[in-house]
């Protein structure tokens, strides 16, 4: 009886979790493929689910932050979609790899050349972006989703600290700590690799010597293991037999 009540309660709790968390999965969101380190470059995916049962998503517009402009933005080809990158002049030029950049990407627009994102499906739109800012923990992108029935959903509301999630939150990219070389790798990797190779050689030499000295003892070790194994089986069988016998005595009593 208790087990059935617990199962029913668990089912109700699980349903409640799904109901409460369902809307969150329908948001347009952005996440990195791997990490998005400050000062480096990253590949990020804008995930767009279709929230409607009677219309397809045919267009996505993503506005880039103006307080932390990105000089390099390159879309990955997505079958059935065309991508357009829009740039704008910067009020203050950026210095990237020793040269000044006077404009940055302000918006990327994807337009369906076919059916778009049909009901019950989602689509990812990858971008290579960088360099990411070193003085920010996150980047906020405002997105506009257009459906085939001309309906427009604006994912532009910024989450405020201490408040509930807005109905149409803007996608937010979380940035991780800066890597040493700003390209996802750490300095000194080749040195560590050399030391590792030397260690591997020493380890191989030691292992070879251990194999030579341990050859004579292998037979004895195997024999001992077999004896112990048989003894363990016998003891286990005796324990099972005793348990069955004791159970029968209790039943007879």
C-alpha positions in Angstrom: 0.0 0.0 0.0 2.8 2.4 1.0 4.7 1.5 -2.2 1.7 2.4 -4.4 1.2 5.7 -2.6 4.9 6.6 -3.0 4.7 5.7 -6.7 1.6 7.9 -7.2 3.2 10.8 -5.3 6.4 10.5 -7.4 4.3 10.5 -10.6 2.4 13.7 -9.5 5.7 15.4 -8.6 7.3 14.5 -11.9 4.3 15.8 -13.8 4.4 19.1 -11.8 8.1 19.5 -12.7 7.4 18.9 -16.4 4.5 21.4 -16.3 6.6 24.1 -14.5 9.7 23.6 -16.6 8.0 23.1 -20.0 7.8 26.8 -21.0 11.5 27.3 -20.3 12.5 24.8 -23.0 10.5 26.8 -25.5 12.7 29.9 -25.2 15.1 31.0 -27.9 18.5 30.4 -26.2 22.2 30.6 -26.9 25.0 28.3 -25.7 28.6 27.7 -26.6 30.0 24.5 -28.2 32.5 23.8 -25.5 33.5 27.0 -23.7 33.2 30.7 -24.4 36.3 32.1 -22.7 36.8 35.9 -22.1 39.1 37.4 -24.7 38.9 34.4 -27.0 36.8 33.0 -29.9 34.0 30.6 -29.6 31.3 28.8 -31.6 27.9 29.4 -30.2 24.5 27.9 -31.1 21.2 29.8 -31.1 18.5 27.2 -30.4 15.1 28.1 -31.8 12.1 25.8 -30.9 8.8 26.1 -32.7 6.1 27.0 -30.1 3.1 26.9 -32.4 1.0 24.0 -33.7 -0.3 25.7 -36.8 2.7 27.7 -38.1 6.4 27.3 -38.9 9.2 29.5 -37.9 10.5 31.2 -41.1 12.8 33.9 -39.8 15.2 34.7 -36.9 16.9 38.0 -36.2 19.6 38.3 -33.5 20.8 41.7 -32.4 24.3 41.9 -31.0 25.2 43.8 -27.9 26.4 47.4 -28.5 28.2 47.7 -25.2 30.5 44.8 -26.1 30.7 44.7 -29.9 32.1 41.7 -31.6 34.4 42.3 -34.6 34.3 38.8 -36.1 31.0 36.9 -36.6 30.8 34.1 -39.2 27.6 32.0 -39.6 27.8 28.3 -40.4 25.7 27.3 -43.4 22.4 25.8 -42.3 20.5 23.7 -44.9 17.2 25.4 -45.9 18.2 28.8 -44.6 20.1 31.9 -45.8 22.1 34.1 -43.4 22.7 37.8 -43.7 25.3 39.6 -41.5 24.7 43.3 -40.9 27.5 45.6 -39.6 27.4 49.0 -38.1 29.9 51.8 -37.5 31.4 51.9 -34.0 31.4 55.1 -31.9 34.8 53.9 -30.5 37.0 51.8 -32.7 38.2 48.4 -31.4 41.8 47.2 -31.5 42.0 43.5 -32.6 45.3 41.8 -33.1 47.1 45.1 -33.4 44.8 46.8 -35.9 41.8 49.0 -35.4 38.3 47.9 -36.3 35.8 50.7 -37.1 32.7 48.6 -37.5 31.2 45.5 -35.9 28.3 43.1 -36.5 25.1 44.5 -35.2 22.7 41.8 -36.4 22.5 38.4 -38.0 19.3 37.4 -39.8 18.4 33.8 -40.9 15.5 33.4 -43.4 14.0 30.1 -44.4 14.3 29.2 -48.1 12.0 26.2 -47.6 9.5 25.1 -44.9 11.4 26.5 -42.0 11.1 25.1 -38.5 7.9 23.1 -38.5 5.7 22.4 -35.5 7.3 19.9 -33.1 10.8 20.7 -34.2 13.7 23.0 -33.3 16.7 24.3 -35.2 20.2 25.4 -34.2 22.0 28.3 -35.9 25.8 28.2 -35.2 28.0 31.2 -35.3 31.8 31.7 -34.8 32.2 34.9 -32.8 35.1 36.8 -31.2 37.1 38.2 -29.7 34.8 38.0 -26.6 35.1 40.8 -24.1 37.4 40.4 -21.2 35.4 42.8 -18.9 32.1 41.0 -18.9 30.6 37.8 -17.5 27.8 37.5 -20.0 26.5 38.8 -23.3 22.8 39.5 -23.9 21.4 38.9 -27.4 18.0 40.1 -28.3 16.1 37.9 -30.8 13.0 38.2 -32.9 11.2 35.0 -34.1 8.8 35.3 -37.0 6.2 32.6 -38.0 4.7 31.7 -41.3 1.4 33.2 -40.2 3.2 36.6 -39.7 3.2 36.3 -35.9 6.3 37.9 -34.3 7.7 36.9 -30.9 10.3 39.3 -29.4 12.8 37.6 -27.1 14.1 40.8 -25.8 13.4 41.0 -22.1 16.5 41.2 -19.9 16.5 39.1 -16.7 16.8 41.3 -13.6 18.6 40.2 -10.4 16.2 38.9 -7.7 13.2 38.8 -10.0 11.3 36.0 -11.8 12.2 35.1 -15.3 10.4 37.3 -17.8 7.9 35.9 -20.2 10.1 36.4 -23.2 13.7 36.4 -22.0 16.5 37.5 -24.2 19.2 34.8 -24.9 22.2 35.1 -22.6 25.7 33.8 -23.3 27.7 33.0 -20.1 31.4 33.7 -20.4 34.0 31.6 -18.7 37.4 32.7 -17.3 40.0 33.8 -19.9 42.4 31.1 -21.2 46.1 31.8 -21.4 46.3 32.1 -25.1 42.8 33.4 -25.8 42.2 30.6 -28.3 41.1 27.8 -26.0 44.6 26.4 -25.3 47.0 26.9 -22.5 50.6 28.1 -22.8 53.3 25.6 -22.1 51.2 22.7 -23.5 54.1 21.6 -25.7 56.5 21.6 -22.7 54.1 19.5 -20.7 53.8 17.2 -23.7 57.6 16.7 -23.8 57.8 16.0 -20.1 55.0 13.6 -20.4 56.8 11.8 -23.2 60.0 11.5 -21.1 57.9 10.1 -18.2 56.3 7.6 -20.5 59.8 6.3 -21.6 60.9 5.9 -18.0 57.6 4.2 -17.2 58.0 1.8 -20.1 61.5 0.9 -19.0 60.4 0.2 -15.5 57.4 -1.8 -16.7 59.6 -4.0 -18.9 61.9 -4.8 -16.0 58.9 -5.6 -13.8 57.6 -8.0 -16.4 60.9 -9.8 -16.6 61.2 -10.2 -12.9 57.6 -11.2 -12.4 57.4 -13.9 -15.1 58.4 -16.7 -12.6 55.8 -15.7 -10.1 52.9 -15.6 -12.5 52.1 -19.3 -12.2 52.2 -19.3 -8.4 49.9 -16.2 -8.3 47.4 -17.8 -10.7 47.3 -21.1 -8.6 46.8 -19.1 -5.4 43.9 -17.1 -6.9 42.2 -20.3 -8.1 42.4 -21.9 -4.7 41.0 -18.9 -3.0 38.2 -18.7 -5.6 37.2 -22.3 -5.0 37.2 -21.8 -1.3 35.0 -18.7 -1.6 32.5 -20.6 -3.7 32.3 -23.4 -1.1 31.8 -21.0 1.8 29.1 -19.1 -0.1 27.3 -22.4 -0.9 27.4 -23.4 2.7 25.9 -20.0 3.8 23.1 -20.4 1.3 22.3 -23.9 2.5 22.3 -22.8 6.1 19.9 -20.0 5.3 17.5 -22.3 3.5 17.6 -24.8 6.4 17.0 -22.1 9.0 14.1 -20.8 7.0 12.4 -24.2 6.9 12.8 -24.7 10.6 11.1 -21.5 11.3 8.3 -22.5 8.9 7.8 -25.8 10.6 7.7 -24.1 14.0 
